[in-house]
């Protein structure tokens, strides 16, 4: 039986730059960083979550770099997390927006990938 999503992939042009962003600016932790062909397999842990993030671009998926991520990061308090990440230099499209279903904002990584972050 399926229990959770193990990881989601984030395509990147520069794994070192992406690794620095996701660990130093967003706060994720490195679980695996191993050679894999011309790239590395870099798997990050999101706090205590069972779902991780992988900084890897499969062959033929280079056109996905700089696109909108089809998923959403959850946090307890979008506004507080927004302030923390902004202080660390993370670029946001705009301040958090309150909606009837919750609060959200969109941030970018150094490759221009865009990610939704939200809470209820």
C-alpha positions, 0 to 999 in steps of 0.5 A: 500500500502506498504511504506517501510521496518519497520525493519530488524532483526540482530540475536545476542547471547548477546543482551547487547553486541549487543546493546552497539555496535549498539548504542555506536559504530555505533550511532543508537538510542534505540526506544524500549527495552522490555522483550519478553520471554527469550529475549528482543525486542530491536528496534533501529532507524537509524538516521531519517530513517523509517527503523529500526534494531531489535536485536532479534534472533527468535527461530530456527534461532540461526544458523544465528548468525555470518552470512552475512546480506542480505542487505546493509546500505546506507550512504552519504560518505562511507569513512568518515563513515568508519573513524568515525566507525573505530575510535569507534572500529568497525572492517572492513574487509578492507578499502572502495573499489571504484567500477563503481556503488559506494563505499562500505566496509564490517564491523562486529558486535561483533557476527561476523555478516557481513554488507555491507555499501555503497554509490553511 
